[in-house]
Every structure is written in structure tokens, then in C-alpha cells.
């Protein structure tokens, strides 16, 4: 069976969930071979093996942290040369897409970004994408070279599928471009203790109706009662009520959770683009005419300052 | 010596319009009004600010697209860019991101540059890969997704806000930069700017001007193929209740029924 390269997104050896989802999809197309780079690369092997990686290619060097993107492209290109895979799958993060694009160009291959599903086809893997603010679904494939495909978080279930996961050292020679852009400083984000927005099973978002930074505590309490991530509409972010890293929409994050709760969000196209593929959508809004109600499975027309605290309280009671 | 800035911009169908596909599964550009991609306005704005801070700078806006794409160039010129280049050729119809980066890179090299500035992504394709592809093709540093950018003494510096960390980046010119919508509100064109833009030069180049062959671009030259496009089925109408004092509890009941609680 053909091998499929999976680029591993990890933090000091802790594999992030979207990579495990990629292994599920990779197994539909071939045998997953993982590529883990940087500090803690070898520590990823156990988790990757448990989810189907037959091999884990690792390499660590200071360049991965000290320079932007290109060292990782060099390494992935070396892995493609070593394995001759049937496809290369990369998580659809901002960096993941940049790595994938440069790799595709170098190896003379087409690239598909932001796939939400992947299946084997007669002419190679077929990727499903959700486009035009999720109003259309397309099926595409790479028609030249080794398909390079980036996949969005929450596109597949994480499945246990124990495999050998044999660790092998990857031989990497950095290109002249590798040290072009230096990372001169790095400030890690403060952890909120909540799930990562794009990976969360439940997202609770607040918009213009929240009416002030201090009122986001209501949204956070509801999120915490459900173990959810917190999102915000562009209006709330532009008003300075919540950080841009939490923005859901066209120019922010695109999320696809099991449950999306929109509070005080009208549902403009800008916002819908980032949440329309959520499985179950719930909204709370004062305005019965708000377009968000066209999308919901359940909607409450009412004041979020009454409904959200009551909902939070009721969830706590039910959860005991 | 003058700092030569090239801003790449895209003319896109209005996102608030009813966007759809043409019969050949390319984006239909006839039925929906087009405009300068909102995210590219941020690139024009940062170019203007960098030029204002430099002793001597010249901003060229560059687009690849059909006849109407001139509107996007006009908008950028009215904001304050100095001149424009429009790459237009019937053989470009259906070009994918890899092909677009080829055409842009050839045009940027022909125009001459010290700094290329792009938006973070287009509002139609939304791939966000063209700046990285341009850096790869031009063989210059990629300094992308910046929320803050400055140029001084031939060095570009900026802040890249990622999911896990905020990074400070630095590279020597020439370089390719992309900026996010957090980089600073784009200015509105002034009346004076709009009038001045009418007199600014817009050059038109076709594939032969860039030594490119038709087979290298367009739908035939694309390295990806769209096999189908279907409108997403409308979501089935949900239950809407009016809060009469029990709205939160009713919602909790729904969530419990769906096994979320």
C-alpha cells in the first residue's frame, strides 16, 4: 500500500488534535508516515503510533524555531524524496498552509487547502471543500504531481488504530533560503485553560449584543459550564471587547464544532463564513429578524443578559 | 535610492452578493459586482505608510485579472499608490493559485522591486498561499501575516500573531510581506485622490510581455481540478422560541435532548 506523509503539528512533543484527525483521513488513502520536526519531535511517536502511523520521521535543529517556515519546507521536501508518498497531508493552520504551498511548488505538485473531508478516488485523493462562506461544497483533486492537501480541524474523528510507529531519523539539508526570515522574539500566548477555538467540540461566541468587554464574563461562564471555547464576532473584536485571536469569521478563525452557540450576533455574511459548517447551531438574540435565525437548529428571541445566565445556571444544575 | 514597493491586489466578487460558479466550475465573475478585495486594502495602506516614512519610495499596484479588474487598481491608485500594472490575457481564465503566483512573480521581476506587499488572503478563494508562493518563486525572504510592519535601513521587521505565540520577525530586503486586517484601518480615498488617480499610469501586460506560454496558465495549465460544485442544502428550519422568562431553561432542555449536557 502506498505511503501518505502526514505533517505533525506538535508543541514540545505533545501532538495537537488536528494531526490525529489527519491520520484518520490518511488511512483512507494509504499508510500514514508522520513527519515530526523540532524540539520534542521524537516524543510524538507514541501518540502517532496509537493512531495509525507506521513510521515517524523525526529531525530536530535550532533552525525550526529560529527561522520562519522555510526550514520546515526543506525537511518536508526531504521526506517526500525519501518516501515518494501518494499524498502529503498538512494541518490547515496559517503556517501549515504556507509550508504546504511552498512544498507543492518545489515538488511540482498542485495544492488544495482547507479540505473538510478526504476520500480515495480513481485519480488520487478527492478533497471536499466548503467555499463562498460555506454556501457551496466542491470536490477537487490535484491533477499534477504528488497531491499536497491541507485539512481543517474537526474534519474527521480521531480514531485509535495501533501501528508500529517506528521512529527513523530524517536527513535534512537546509536550503540557502532557510535562514532568510529570523524570528527575533517569541511571546507565547497566555493559556486560558479553555480548548483551542478551531479544535473545540463546542464554541460559545458573543457579538455586538454583549455590549462591553466586561460583559464577556457571561459568555465565558457559559463556555466554561460546557467545556467550550470562546469566540467573538468581528464587531465585538473591532470594539476591543475580546482579542482578535478569538474572532470567528471571514477574517478570523473558521470553526466547525459539534455545537455553536451565538449570543448577541446578528449573523452577517462575515460571521457566517466562519461558523456555517457547525453541526448544531443555537442562537440567542433580541432581534427576531436577525439573519442568524435562518441558520439555527434552536433559537431564543430574547435578551442575552436574561437567557445566558439562566442557561449557564441550568447547565450547572443538570451536570450536578 | 528609491524604495520600490509592489502591492499585489485582487479583484473579487462582492462577498455580500450571491456568489456562484460558472459552467466550467470557475468563479462566476459576471453576475456579481466586483471590487478590490477588502483584505488587500490593508496591504495598500501599509505600503502607503511605509512610503510616507521612507525618504523616497514608489508604489506600484499589480493585479492579474479580467478587464474589470482595472477597478481594483483605480481604487488603490485613489488611495495614493503611484502607478499600476494590469496583467490581462484571455488565456489566464481558470488559473489556479500556483499559476497566479507564476504570473505575479514574472510581473514583479519585470517591474523591479525591493518590497512586495500582499493581503493575508483573497476574500473569494481564501487560500492565503500566494505570498508564500511568491517568496518561493522570487527566492527572497517571506515575512508574512504581519499585524505590525516597518521598514528601516533595508530591513523589514514585523509582528506575526500566531495561535500559540506572537513572533517578532526580521529580514533583509528584497522581501515578500503580507499583512492582516489587524495591521491598521485602510484609509478612504479622498476626492483629490480620486481625481488624481484618473491621471496615474496603468500599464497593460499580456502573457507574451512576461515570456509566458498559454499552457503554463489557465484552466488547462492548472495543477488542480474541481470536479463538482454544489450549493449547500439550506439548513432545515429550526425551532425558534420567544423568551417569556424560561428561555434559558428551554434552551438547556434542547441541549440536553441533543446530548450536549
Interface residues (C-beta under 8 A of the other chain):
Chain A: X11 X68 X69 X70 X73 X93 X94 X95 X97 X98 X100 X101 X102 X104 X105 X106 X109 X110 X111 X112 X113 X114 X126 X130 X131 X132 X133 X134 X135 X136 X137 X138 X139 X140 X141 X142 X143 X144 X145 X177 X180 X181 X182 X183 X184 X185 X186 X187 X188 X189 X196 X198 X202 X226 X244 X245 X250 X251 X258 X259 X269 X270 X273 X276 X280 X281 X282 X284 X288 X293 X294 X295 X296 X297 X298 X299 X300 X301 X302 X303 X306 X307 X308 X309 X310 X311 X312 X313 X314 X315 X318 X319
Chain B: X15 X16 X19 X20 X21 X25 X39 X96 X97 X98 X101 X120 X123 X124 X126 X127 X128 X129 X131 X132 X133 X135 X136 X137 X139 X140 X141 X142 X143 X144 X145 X157 X160 X161 X162 X163 X164 X165 X166 X167 X168 X169 X170 X171 X175 X180 X181 X182 X222 X223 X224 X225 X226 X227 X228 X229 X230 X231 X232 X235 X238 X239 X240 X241 X242 X243 X245 X246 X247 X248 X249 X250 X251 X252 X254 X255 X256 X258 X260 X261
